[in-house]
Amino acid sequence: MRKSFVVACSALCATPFAHAQSSVTLYGILDAGLQYTNNAGGASLVRQTSGNINGSRFGLRGSEDLGGGLHSIFVFEGGFGLNNGKSAQDGRLFGRQAYVGLSSERYGALTFGRQYDALTDTLIPLSATALSFGDTAFAHPFDNDDMIHSFRLSNTAKYVSPAYRGLRFEAQYAFSNSTDFAVNRAYSAGLAYSGGPLSAGIAYFQVNGSRNSTINSAGAVDINESQANNTAGFVLGADVQRIMGAGVNYDFGKTKVGFVYTHTRFEGSTSFGANGSSVNFDNYELNGKYFVLPQLSVGAEYVFTSGHVNGTSTFGSSPKWNQVGLQTVYSLSKRTDLYLEGVYQHVSGHNFTAFIYNSGGASSTNNQVVGIAGLRVHF
């Protein structure tokens, strides 16, 4: 289907300009499963879910050869719930990505629109939250470091350099689109390396004024996209949110292992009763993936998160999270696979309760377990 669609679109696009080579590709992922949560608000929960490993999506990706190694490019990608057909990302038609730009083999790519930040591009491939691994359920507590891109950035200008001796640099700026330039804007930068079996990355990401995003809904961040917002005492918005991190991955062939560290600081937050003070998270992740057979893989993740909350009276000031995730994937074909995964989380600290991302709700205790069986199809 994809090949015939590309050929037809290429012929159509190339008609007015015989010298131009164009292509448009339709693509997507359908991910659905059955999920069990031992405690969601004080009761066990069994439900049919969408997007357990990869968010269900469809998209169009296009490119036109302008000559001299220069291409015009675009991507429109929408997320949706396979179980109910509703648009995701707070109801947006193309809420996952929507951008257009120019790409040069020599000078890199410059794009404009709704896009991922540099930290997402640089560190997610090194984490268990990578698209081929655990993704949503394997998120660090509350996705505090945006490692599963629980919100995207609108109004973004982004530059990605070509690779030079394995190194690639990128920078991004998302405008507030407001007369108040500093409210609800974001920027990031990252450096990635890939050479042989070794991959590494380092990145910095900052959002200013996301606490006021309900006032300026046209700004860079829409915090309503995140399931974690206003859950288990966590409030996403802040006067300033800073994330910095680094990671490394090594591929031994059948086995790949990695380590990722991130530090997140929310300044002017109301999370956990902080009353406009600061909330910090330090996340330490170990991950590994092993191919038992070419079509059968087993993956594991351990995350330790140390938190610190200033100015709280209801919650303890130094919570600690321990989270373990296991996953196995069996490929029926190049595009279709079956999977099983389980996640356990334990949190310590006064009045804190466990919350595994996409679990269906926070636990009423400091422990939570989630198990998922599902089917995933790429097209």
C-alpha atoms as a printed R data frame, in Angstrom:
    type eleno elety resid chain resno       x       y       z
1   ATOM     1    CA   MET     A     1   0.000   0.000   0.000
2   ATOM     2    CA   ARG     A     2   2.706   2.443   0.988
3   ATOM     3    CA   LYS     A     3   4.760   1.804  -2.184
4   ATOM     4    CA   SER     A     4   1.835   2.377  -4.550
5   ATOM     5    CA   PHE     A     5   0.782   5.486  -2.628
6   ATOM     6    CA   VAL     A     6   4.292   6.930  -2.869
7   ATOM     7    CA   VAL     A     7   4.531   6.208  -6.602
8   ATOM     8    CA   ALA     A     8   1.142   7.808  -7.298
9   ATOM     9    CA   CYS     A     9   1.904  10.910  -5.258
10  ATOM    10    CA   SER     A    10   5.356  11.217  -6.786
11  ATOM    11    CA   ALA     A    11   3.924  11.168 -10.289
12  ATOM    12    CA   LEU     A    12   1.272  13.719  -9.350
13  ATOM    13    CA   CYS     A    13   3.700  16.079  -7.624
14  ATOM    14    CA   ALA     A    14   6.296  15.862 -10.373
15  ATOM    15    CA   THR     A    15   3.913  16.809 -13.205
16  ATOM    16    CA   PRO     A    16   4.216  20.648 -13.042
17  ATOM    17    CA   PHE     A    17   8.007  20.554 -12.603
18  ATOM    18    CA   ALA     A    18   9.610  17.795 -14.606
19  ATOM    19    CA   HIS     A    19  13.025  18.318 -13.000
20  ATOM    20    CA   ALA     A    20  11.803  17.837  -9.398
21  ATOM    21    CA   GLN     A    21  11.695  14.445  -7.681
22  ATOM    22    CA   SER     A    22   8.967  14.342  -5.034
23  ATOM    23    CA   SER     A    23   7.598  11.709  -2.687
24  ATOM    24    CA   VAL     A    24   4.825  11.513  -0.116
25  ATOM    25    CA   THR     A    25   4.628   8.602   2.316
26  ATOM    26    CA   LEU     A    26   1.644   7.508   4.389
27  ATOM    27    CA   TYR     A    27   2.719   5.783   7.608
28  ATOM    28    CA   GLY     A    28   1.459   4.891  11.052
29  ATOM    29    CA   ILE     A    29   1.368   2.623  14.091
30  ATOM    30    CA   LEU     A    30  -1.634   0.832  15.591
31  ATOM    31    CA   ASP     A    31  -1.051  -0.312  19.168
32  ATOM    32    CA   ALA     A    32  -3.808  -1.853  21.310
33  ATOM    33    CA   GLY     A    33  -3.908  -4.140  24.314
34  ATOM    34    CA   LEU     A    34  -5.461  -5.270  27.570
35  ATOM    35    CA   GLN     A    35  -4.135  -3.716  30.780
36  ATOM    36    CA   TYR     A    36  -4.390  -4.715  34.431
37  ATOM    37    CA   THR     A    37  -3.601  -2.248  37.235
38  ATOM    38    CA   ASN     A    38  -3.639  -3.614  40.770
39  ATOM    39    CA   ASN     A    39  -4.586  -0.283  42.378
40  ATOM    40    CA   ALA     A    40  -6.024   2.736  40.555
41  ATOM    41    CA   GLY     A    41  -7.631   5.008  43.113
42  ATOM    42    CA   GLY     A    42  -8.127   2.184  45.595
43  ATOM    43    CA   ALA     A    43  -9.484  -0.517  43.267
44  ATOM    44    CA   SER     A    44  -8.097  -2.894  40.657
45  ATOM    45    CA   LEU     A    45  -8.661  -1.923  37.017
46  ATOM    46    CA   VAL     A    46  -8.910  -3.998  33.838
47  ATOM    47    CA   ARG     A    47  -9.299  -2.038  30.615
48  ATOM    48    CA   GLN     A    48  -8.656  -2.026  26.880
49  ATOM    49    CA   THR     A    49  -5.977   0.511  26.023
50  ATOM    50    CA   SER     A    50  -4.301   2.174  23.054
51  ATOM    51    CA   GLY     A    51  -0.671   3.221  22.690
52  ATOM    52    CA   ASN     A    52   0.991   1.060  25.346
53  ATOM    53    CA   ILE     A    53   4.411   0.889  23.650
54  ATOM    54    CA   ASN     A    54   3.871   3.383  20.828
55  ATOM    55    CA   GLY     A    55   1.104   5.943  20.684
56  ATOM    56    CA   SER     A    56  -1.309   4.991  17.895
57  ATOM    57    CA   ARG     A    57  -0.830   7.419  15.001
58  ATOM    58    CA   PHE     A    58  -1.030   8.125  11.306
59  ATOM    59    CA   GLY     A    59   1.027  10.569   9.313
60  ATOM    60    CA   LEU     A    60   2.191  11.954   5.990
61  ATOM    61    CA   ARG     A    61   5.879  12.542   5.307
62  ATOM    62    CA   GLY     A    62   7.034  14.319   2.161
63  ATOM    63    CA   SER     A    63  10.169  15.497   0.402
64  ATOM    64    CA   GLU     A    64  11.017  17.305  -2.839
65  ATOM    65    CA   ASP     A    65  14.478  17.323  -4.383
66  ATOM    66    CA   LEU     A    66  15.367  20.947  -5.149
67  ATOM    67    CA   GLY     A    67  18.801  20.105  -6.547
68  ATOM    68    CA   GLY     A    68  22.299  20.554  -5.164
69  ATOM    69    CA   GLY     A    69  21.575  18.343  -2.144
70  ATOM    70    CA   LEU     A    70  18.701  20.604  -0.987
71  ATOM    71    CA   HIS     A    71  15.221  19.231  -0.199
72  ATOM    72    CA   SER     A    72  11.961  20.718   0.988
73  ATOM    73    CA   ILE     A    73  10.441  18.481   3.676
74  ATOM    74    CA   PHE     A    74   7.237  18.216   5.701
75  ATOM    75    CA   VAL     A    75   5.588  15.971   8.299
76  ATOM    76    CA   PHE     A    76   1.968  15.904   9.507
77  ATOM    77    CA   GLU     A    77   1.341  13.321  12.248
78  ATOM    78    CA   GLY     A    78  -1.775  12.829  14.333
79  ATOM    79    CA   GLY     A    79  -2.262  10.708  17.432
80  ATOM    80    CA   PHE     A    80  -5.495   8.965  18.391
81  ATOM    81    CA   GLY     A    81  -6.963   6.390  20.738
82  ATOM    82    CA   LEU     A    82  -7.451   3.113  18.892
83  ATOM    83    CA   ASN     A    83  -9.977   1.988  21.504
84  ATOM    84    CA   ASN     A    84 -12.305   4.988  20.975
85  ATOM    85    CA   GLY     A    85 -11.135   6.787  17.806
86  ATOM    86    CA   LYS     A    86 -10.668  10.114  19.596
87  ATOM    87    CA   SER     A    87  -7.838  12.496  18.723
88  ATOM    88    CA   ALA     A    88  -5.038  12.624  21.273
89  ATOM    89    CA   GLN     A    89  -2.810  15.568  22.276
90  ATOM    90    CA   ASP     A    90  -5.748  17.541  23.673
91  ATOM    91    CA   GLY     A    91  -7.889  16.986  20.552
92  ATOM    92    CA   ARG     A    92  -5.446  18.206  17.888
93  ATOM    93    CA   LEU     A    93  -5.758  16.802  14.359
94  ATOM    94    CA   PHE     A    94  -1.970  16.702  13.901
95  ATOM    95    CA   GLY     A    95  -0.997  16.895  17.557
96  ATOM    96    CA   ARG     A    96   2.122  14.740  17.427
97  ATOM    97    CA   GLN     A    97   4.010  16.695  14.748
98  ATOM    98    CA   ALA     A    98   3.260  19.281  12.075
99  ATOM    99    CA   TYR     A    99   6.188  21.019  10.430
100 ATOM   100    CA   VAL     A   100   7.735  22.138   7.147
101 ATOM   101    CA   GLY     A   101  11.287  23.100   6.280
102 ATOM   102    CA   LEU     A   102  14.431  22.723   4.206
103 ATOM   103    CA   SER     A   103  17.036  19.980   4.506
104 ATOM   104    CA   SER     A   104  20.569  20.130   3.085
105 ATOM   105    CA   GLU     A   105  23.021  17.258   2.981
106 ATOM   106    CA   ARG     A   106  25.799  19.757   3.633
107 ATOM   107    CA   TYR     A   107  24.257  22.310   6.001
108 ATOM   108    CA   GLY     A   108  21.583  20.386   7.944
109 ATOM   109    CA   ALA     A   109  17.843  20.935   8.363
110 ATOM   110    CA   LEU     A   110  15.794  23.977   9.413
111 ATOM   111    CA   THR     A   111  12.126  23.339  10.193
112 ATOM   112    CA   PHE     A   112   9.132  25.301  11.507
113 ATOM   113    CA   GLY     A   113   5.975  24.092  13.271
114 ATOM   114    CA   ARG     A   114   4.982  21.706  16.062
115 ATOM   115    CA   GLN     A   115   7.993  19.540  16.883
116 ATOM   116    CA   TYR     A   116   9.966  17.627  19.497
117 ATOM   117    CA   ASP     A   117  12.607  19.329  21.615
118 ATOM   118    CA   ALA     A   118  16.336  18.587  21.428
119 ATOM   119    CA   LEU     A   119  16.359  16.640  24.699
120 ATOM   120    CA   THR     A   120  13.695  14.300  23.325
121 ATOM   121    CA   ASP     A   121  15.664  13.715  20.122
122 ATOM   122    CA   THR     A   122  19.002  13.263  21.906
123 ATOM   123    CA   LEU     A   123  18.217  11.193  25.017
124 ATOM   124    CA   ILE     A   124  15.091   9.159  24.233
125 ATOM   125    CA   PRO     A   125  16.997   6.857  21.833
126 ATOM   126    CA   LEU     A   126  19.294   5.948  24.758
127 ATOM   127    CA   SER     A   127  16.477   5.237  27.242
128 ATOM   128    CA   ALA     A   128  14.022   2.391  27.799
129 ATOM   129    CA   THR     A   129  11.401   4.919  26.731
130 ATOM   130    CA   ALA     A   130  12.756   4.709  23.156
131 ATOM   131    CA   LEU     A   131  10.150   3.984  20.481
132 ATOM   132    CA   SER     A   132  11.310   0.380  20.006
133 ATOM   133    CA   PHE     A   133  11.245  -0.368  23.740
134 ATOM   134    CA   GLY     A   134   8.975   0.354  26.701
135 ATOM   135    CA   ASP     A   135   7.841   3.914  25.945
136 ATOM   136    CA   THR     A   136   4.760   5.087  27.877
137 ATOM   137    CA   ALA     A   137   4.613   2.703  30.850
138 ATOM   138    CA   PHE     A   138   8.406   2.937  31.303
139 ATOM   139    CA   ALA     A   139   8.291   6.727  31.837
140 ATOM   140    CA   HIS     A   140  10.157   8.154  34.816
141 ATOM   141    CA   PRO     A   141   7.778   9.236  37.638
142 ATOM   142    CA   PHE     A   142   5.183  11.688  36.264
143 ATOM   143    CA   ASP     A   143   7.332  11.876  33.092
144 ATOM   144    CA   ASN     A   144   8.975  14.717  35.012
145 ATOM   145    CA   ASP     A   145  11.806  14.940  32.450
146 ATOM   146    CA   ASP     A   146   9.576  14.653  29.334
147 ATOM   147    CA   MET     A   147  11.325  11.469  28.204
148 ATOM   148    CA   ILE     A   148   8.140  10.202  26.564
149 ATOM   149    CA   HIS     A   149   7.318  13.670  25.187
150 ATOM   150    CA   SER     A   150   4.060  13.900  27.135
151 ATOM   151    CA   PHE     A   151   3.724  17.360  25.643
152 ATOM   152    CA   ARG     A   152   5.042  18.663  22.320
153 ATOM   153    CA   LEU     A   153   6.212  22.174  21.481
154 ATOM   154    CA   SER     A   154   4.180  24.467  19.229
155 ATOM   155    CA   ASN     A   155   5.481  27.534  17.337
156 ATOM   156    CA   THR     A   156   8.945  25.986  17.040
157 ATOM   157    CA   ALA     A   157  11.961  26.828  14.896
158 ATOM   158    CA   LYS     A   158  14.474  23.972  14.933
159 ATOM   159    CA   TYR     A   159  17.909  23.355  13.432
160 ATOM   160    CA   VAL     A   160  19.601  19.931  13.158
161 ATOM   161    CA   SER     A   161  23.158  19.777  11.855
162 ATOM   162    CA   PRO     A   162  24.519  17.102   9.531
163 ATOM   163    CA   ALA     A   163  26.576  14.400  11.223
164 ATOM   164    CA   TYR     A   164  30.322  15.073  11.371
165 ATOM   165    CA   ARG     A   165  32.511  12.192  12.530
166 ATOM   166    CA   GLY     A   166  29.515  10.795  14.369
167 ATOM   167    CA   LEU     A   167  28.570  14.080  16.054
168 ATOM   168    CA   ARG     A   168  25.249  15.843  15.469
169 ATOM   169    CA   PHE     A   169  24.068  19.104  17.053
170 ATOM   170    CA   GLU     A   170  20.559  20.538  17.273
171 ATOM   171    CA   ALA     A   171  18.871  23.585  18.767
172 ATOM   172    CA   GLN     A   172  15.216  24.587  19.070
173 ATOM   173    CA   TYR     A   173  13.209  27.653  20.094
174 ATOM   174    CA   ALA     A   174   9.428  27.677  20.651
175 ATOM   175    CA   PHE     A   175   7.739  31.098  20.654
176 ATOM   176    CA   SER     A   176   5.087  32.226  23.115
177 ATOM   177    CA   ASN     A   177   3.129  33.861  20.247
178 ATOM   178    CA   SER     A   178   2.144  36.500  22.776
179 ATOM   179    CA   THR     A   179   2.902  40.160  23.435
180 ATOM   180    CA   ASP     A   180   4.402  38.821  26.664
181 ATOM   181    CA   PHE     A   181   7.412  37.242  24.966
182 ATOM   182    CA   ALA     A   182   8.613  35.327  28.041
183 ATOM   183    CA   VAL     A   183   5.329  33.600  28.988
184 ATOM   184    CA   ASN     A   184   5.020  29.994  27.812
185 ATOM   185    CA   ARG     A   185   8.116  29.813  25.602
186 ATOM   186    CA   ALA     A   186  10.696  27.013  25.414
187 ATOM   187    CA   TYR     A   187  14.172  26.342  24.105
188 ATOM   188    CA   SER     A   188  16.620  23.436  24.051
189 ATOM   189    CA   ALA     A   189  19.934  22.222  22.654
190 ATOM   190    CA   GLY     A   190  21.526  18.803  22.352
191 ATOM   191    CA   LEU     A   191  24.637  17.025  21.142
192 ATOM   192    CA   ALA     A   192  24.529  13.384  20.047
193 ATOM   193    CA   TYR     A   193  27.275  10.944  19.066
194 ATOM   194    CA   SER     A   194  26.985   7.662  17.189
195 ATOM   195    CA   GLY     A   195  29.987   5.605  16.150
196 ATOM   196    CA   GLY     A   196  30.038   1.839  15.796
197 ATOM   197    CA   PRO     A   197  28.466   0.197  18.857
198 ATOM   198    CA   LEU     A   198  28.630   3.369  20.985
199 ATOM   199    CA   SER     A   199  25.935   6.055  21.181
200 ATOM   200    CA   ALA     A   200  25.862   8.989  23.594
201 ATOM   201    CA   GLY     A   201  24.070  12.278  24.100
202 ATOM   202    CA   ILE     A   202  23.790  15.363  26.276
203 ATOM   203    CA   ALA     A   203  20.989  17.966  26.277
204 ATOM   204    CA   TYR     A   204  19.395  20.939  28.010
205 ATOM   205    CA   PHE     A   205  15.709  21.976  27.879
206 ATOM   206    CA   GLN     A   206  13.895  24.936  29.454
207 ATOM   207    CA   VAL     A   207  10.274  26.100  29.541
208 ATOM   208    CA   ASN     A   208   9.402  29.578  30.848
209 ATOM   209    CA   GLY     A   209   5.941  30.425  32.156
210 ATOM   210    CA   SER     A   210   4.164  27.112  31.550
211 ATOM   211    CA   ARG     A   211   2.279  27.782  34.787
212 ATOM   212    CA   ASN     A   212   0.419  30.458  32.801
213 ATOM   213    CA   SER     A   213  -0.266  28.283  29.762
214 ATOM   214    CA   THR     A   214  -4.001  28.268  30.478
215 ATOM   215    CA   ILE     A   215  -3.894  32.051  29.996
216 ATOM   216    CA   ASN     A   216  -1.815  31.817  26.833
217 ATOM   217    CA   SER     A   217  -3.118  28.666  25.125
218 ATOM   218    CA   ALA     A   218  -1.385  29.683  21.885
219 ATOM   219    CA   GLY     A   219   2.049  29.347  23.515
220 ATOM   220    CA   ALA     A   220   4.776  26.725  23.280
221 ATOM   221    CA   VAL     A   221   3.375  24.209  25.808
222 ATOM   222    CA   ASP     A   222  -0.101  22.836  26.482
223 ATOM   223    CA   ILE     A   223   0.138  21.114  29.860
224 ATOM   224    CA   ASN     A   224  -3.327  19.565  29.381
225 ATOM   225    CA   GLU     A   225  -1.696  16.990  27.068
226 ATOM   226    CA   SER     A   226   0.071  15.325  30.000
227 ATOM   227    CA   GLN     A   227  -1.762  12.569  31.897
228 ATOM   228    CA   ALA     A   228   0.386  13.340  34.927
229 ATOM   229    CA   ASN     A   229  -0.833  16.906  35.381
230 ATOM   230    CA   ASN     A   230  -2.852  17.211  38.632
231 ATOM   231    CA   THR     A   231  -2.260  13.533  39.444
232 ATOM   232    CA   ALA     A   232  -1.050  12.227  42.828
233 ATOM   233    CA   GLY     A   233  -0.102  15.719  43.967
234 ATOM   234    CA   PHE     A   234   1.971  16.570  40.873
235 ATOM   235    CA   VAL     A   235   1.267  19.816  38.960
236 ATOM   236    CA   LEU     A   236   3.141  20.208  35.686
237 ATOM   237    CA   GLY     A   237   3.176  23.992  35.212
238 ATOM   238    CA   ALA     A   238   5.924  26.176  36.687
239 ATOM   239    CA   ASP     A   239   7.410  29.629  36.332
240 ATOM   240    CA   VAL     A   240  10.564  27.950  35.010
241 ATOM   241    CA   GLN     A   241  11.136  24.267  34.232
242 ATOM   242    CA   ARG     A   242  14.709  23.141  33.527
243 ATOM   243    CA   ILE     A   243  15.796  19.680  32.387
244 ATOM   244    CA   MET     A   244  19.375  18.613  31.760
245 ATOM   245    CA   GLY     A   245  20.577  15.119  31.056
246 ATOM   246    CA   ALA     A   246  23.117  12.768  29.541
247 ATOM   247    CA   GLY     A   247  23.111   9.163  28.448
248 ATOM   248    CA   VAL     A   248  25.146   6.402  26.855
249 ATOM   249    CA   ASN     A   249  24.286   3.188  25.001
250 ATOM   250    CA   TYR     A   250  26.490   0.283  23.931
251 ATOM   251    CA   ASP     A   251  25.468  -2.389  21.421
252 ATOM   252    CA   PHE     A   252  27.090  -5.804  21.887
253 ATOM   253    CA   GLY     A   253  25.154  -7.358  19.006
254 ATOM   254    CA   LYS     A   254  22.365  -9.409  20.553
255 ATOM   255    CA   THR     A   255  22.505  -7.265  23.693
256 ATOM   256    CA   LYS     A   256  22.215  -3.496  24.123
257 ATOM   257    CA   VAL     A   257  22.723  -1.767  27.486
258 ATOM   258    CA   GLY     A   258  22.338   1.863  28.477
259 ATOM   259    CA   PHE     A   259  22.425   4.439  31.265
260 ATOM   260    CA   VAL     A   260  20.564   7.767  31.360
261 ATOM   261    CA   TYR     A   261  20.679  10.522  33.991
262 ATOM   262    CA   THR     A   262  18.378  13.544  34.051
263 ATOM   263    CA   HIS     A   263  17.892  16.402  36.499
264 ATOM   264    CA   THR     A   264  14.606  18.312  36.436
265 ATOM   265    CA   ARG     A   265  13.864  21.487  38.393
266 ATOM   266    CA   PHE     A   266  10.462  23.188  38.613
267 ATOM   267    CA   GLU     A   267  10.799  26.754  39.953
268 ATOM   268    CA   GLY     A   268   7.599  28.455  41.084
269 ATOM   269    CA   SER     A   269   5.670  25.185  41.229
270 ATOM   270    CA   THR     A   270   2.586  24.178  43.206
271 ATOM   271    CA   SER     A   271   3.380  20.444  43.012
272 ATOM   272    CA   PHE     A   272   2.928  18.535  46.273
273 ATOM   273    CA   GLY     A   273   1.848  21.692  48.065
274 ATOM   274    CA   ALA     A   274   5.097  23.541  47.297
275 ATOM   275    CA   ASN     A   275   3.217  26.869  47.231
276 ATOM   276    CA   GLY     A   276   5.280  28.493  44.494
277 ATOM   277    CA   SER     A   277   8.590  27.068  45.687
278 ATOM   278    CA   SER     A   278  10.843  24.551  43.862
279 ATOM   279    CA   VAL     A   279  10.508  20.824  43.123
280 ATOM   280    CA   ASN     A   280  13.523  18.774  41.945
281 ATOM   281    CA   PHE     A   281  13.851  15.281  40.455
282 ATOM   282    CA   ASP     A   282  17.064  13.323  39.827
283 ATOM   283    CA   ASN     A   283  16.435  10.273  37.630
284 ATOM   284    CA   TYR     A   284  18.942   7.417  37.253
285 ATOM   285    CA   GLU     A   285  18.013   4.769  34.672
286 ATOM   286    CA   LEU     A   286  19.668   1.472  33.752
287 ATOM   287    CA   ASN     A   287  18.252  -0.398  30.765
288 ATOM   288    CA   GLY     A   288  19.014  -3.423  28.646
289 ATOM   289    CA   LYS     A   289  17.584  -5.330  25.704
290 ATOM   290    CA   TYR     A   290  18.490  -8.860  24.575
291 ATOM   291    CA   PHE     A   291  17.459 -10.695  21.405
292 ATOM   292    CA   VAL     A   292  16.827 -14.336  22.384
293 ATOM   293    CA   LEU     A   293  15.941 -14.992  18.735
294 ATOM   294    CA   PRO     A   294  15.884 -12.605  15.778
295 ATOM   295    CA   GLN     A   295  12.113 -12.330  16.257
296 ATOM   296    CA   LEU     A   296  12.059 -12.434  20.084
297 ATOM   297    CA   SER     A   297  13.456  -9.753  22.404
298 ATOM   298    CA   VAL     A   298  13.463  -9.233  26.177
299 ATOM   299    CA   GLY     A   299  13.989  -5.814  27.760
300 ATOM   300    CA   ALA     A   300  14.382  -4.492  31.294
301 ATOM   301    CA   GLU     A   301  14.549  -1.097  33.003
302 ATOM   302    CA   TYR     A   302  15.371   0.055  36.526
303 ATOM   303    CA   VAL     A   303  14.838   3.696  37.525
304 ATOM   304    CA   PHE     A   304  15.704   5.339  40.813
305 ATOM   305    CA   THR     A   305  14.304   8.850  41.262
306 ATOM   306    CA   SER     A   306  15.248  11.123  44.150
307 ATOM   307    CA   GLY     A   307  12.977  14.108  44.706
308 ATOM   308    CA   HIS     A   308  13.178  17.236  46.804
309 ATOM   309    CA   VAL     A   309  10.245  19.556  47.516
310 ATOM   310    CA   ASN     A   310  10.693  22.992  49.098
311 ATOM   311    CA   GLY     A   311   7.918  24.759  50.977
312 ATOM   312    CA   THR     A   312   5.617  21.757  51.382
313 ATOM   313    CA   SER     A   313   3.481  21.098  54.435
314 ATOM   314    CA   THR     A   314   1.194  18.301  53.224
315 ATOM   315    CA   PHE     A   315   3.863  16.093  51.629
316 ATOM   316    CA   GLY     A   316   7.318  14.998  52.728
317 ATOM   317    CA   SER     A   317  10.252  16.993  51.394
318 ATOM   318    CA   SER     A   318  12.430  14.105  50.092
319 ATOM   319    CA   PRO     A   319  10.436  11.408  48.239
320 ATOM   320    CA   LYS     A   320  12.168   8.450  46.570
321 ATOM   321    CA   TRP     A   321  10.835   6.304  43.720
322 ATOM   322    CA   ASN     A   322  12.008   2.843  42.659
323 ATOM   323    CA   GLN     A   323  10.594   1.461  39.412
324 ATOM   324    CA   VAL     A   324  11.232  -1.802  37.539
325 ATOM   325    CA   GLY     A   325   9.919  -2.630  34.081
326 ATOM   326    CA   LEU     A   326  10.085  -5.859  32.049
327 ATOM   327    CA   GLN     A   327   9.005  -6.434  28.469
328 ATOM   328    CA   THR     A   328   9.074  -9.153  25.821
329 ATOM   329    CA   VAL     A   329   8.205  -8.649  22.138
330 ATOM   330    CA   TYR     A   330   7.614 -11.381  19.549
331 ATOM   331    CA   SER     A   331   7.571 -10.345  15.875
332 ATOM   332    CA   LEU     A   332   5.065 -12.182  13.714
333 ATOM   333    CA   SER     A   333   6.378 -10.314  10.664
334 ATOM   334    CA   LYS     A   334   8.379  -7.201   9.793
335 ATOM   335    CA   ARG     A   335   5.387  -5.007  10.653
336 ATOM   336    CA   THR     A   336   3.349  -6.959  13.244
337 ATOM   337    CA   ASP     A   337   4.286  -8.077  16.760
338 ATOM   338    CA   LEU     A   338   2.849  -9.257  20.056
339 ATOM   339    CA   TYR     A   339   4.094  -7.999  23.422
340 ATOM   340    CA   LEU     A   340   3.869  -8.498  27.171
341 ATOM   341    CA   GLU     A   341   5.125  -5.988  29.715
342 ATOM   342    CA   GLY     A   342   4.923  -5.353  33.423
343 ATOM   343    CA   VAL     A   343   5.927  -2.407  35.619
344 ATOM   344    CA   TYR     A   344   6.259  -2.124  39.401
345 ATOM   345    CA   GLN     A   345   6.730   1.158  41.279
346 ATOM   346    CA   HIS     A   346   7.340   1.877  44.962
347 ATOM   347    CA   VAL     A   347   7.551   5.387  46.435
348 ATOM   348    CA   SER     A   348   8.666   6.402  49.923
349 ATOM   349    CA   GLY     A   349   7.885   9.723  51.589
350 ATOM   350    CA   HIS     A   350   5.026  11.171  53.643
351 ATOM   351    CA   ASN     A   351   1.683  11.194  51.741
352 ATOM   352    CA   PHE     A   352   3.209  10.213  48.379
353 ATOM   353    CA   THR     A   353   1.377   7.539  46.369
354 ATOM   354    CA   ALA     A   354   2.616   5.469  43.438
355 ATOM   355    CA   PHE     A   355   1.680   6.433  39.889
356 ATOM   356    CA   ILE     A   356   2.871   4.531  36.802
357 ATOM   357    CA   TYR     A   357   2.307   6.603  33.698
358 ATOM   358    CA   ASN     A   358  -0.747   5.438  31.695
359 ATOM   359    CA   SER     A   359  -1.815   3.151  34.557
360 ATOM   360    CA   GLY     A   360  -5.366   4.489  34.627
361 ATOM   361    CA   GLY     A   361  -4.881   6.503  37.813
362 ATOM   362    CA   ALA     A   362  -2.691   6.913  40.870
363 ATOM   363    CA   SER     A   363  -2.561   4.197  43.515
364 ATOM   364    CA   SER     A   364  -4.062   4.760  46.953
365 ATOM   365    CA   THR     A   365  -0.858   3.324  48.474
366 ATOM   366    CA   ASN     A   366   2.869   3.696  47.853
367 ATOM   367    CA   ASN     A   367   2.936   0.670  45.498
368 ATOM   368    CA   GLN     A   368   1.490   0.039  42.044
369 ATOM   369    CA   VAL     A   369   1.732  -2.803  39.512
370 ATOM   370    CA   VAL     A   370   0.704  -2.701  35.851
371 ATOM   371    CA   GLY     A   371   0.592  -5.622  33.388
372 ATOM   372    CA   ILE     A   372  -0.154  -5.276  29.653
373 ATOM   373    CA   ALA     A   373  -0.613  -7.702  26.744
374 ATOM   374    CA   GLY     A   374  -0.958  -6.214  23.300
375 ATOM   375    CA   LEU     A   375  -0.643  -6.195  19.529
376 ATOM   376    CA   ARG     A   376   1.245  -3.636  17.448
377 ATOM   377    CA   VAL     A   377   1.089  -3.075  13.685
378 ATOM   378    CA   HIS     A   378   3.248  -0.686  11.628
379 ATOM   379    CA   PHE     A   379   2.192   0.508   8.185
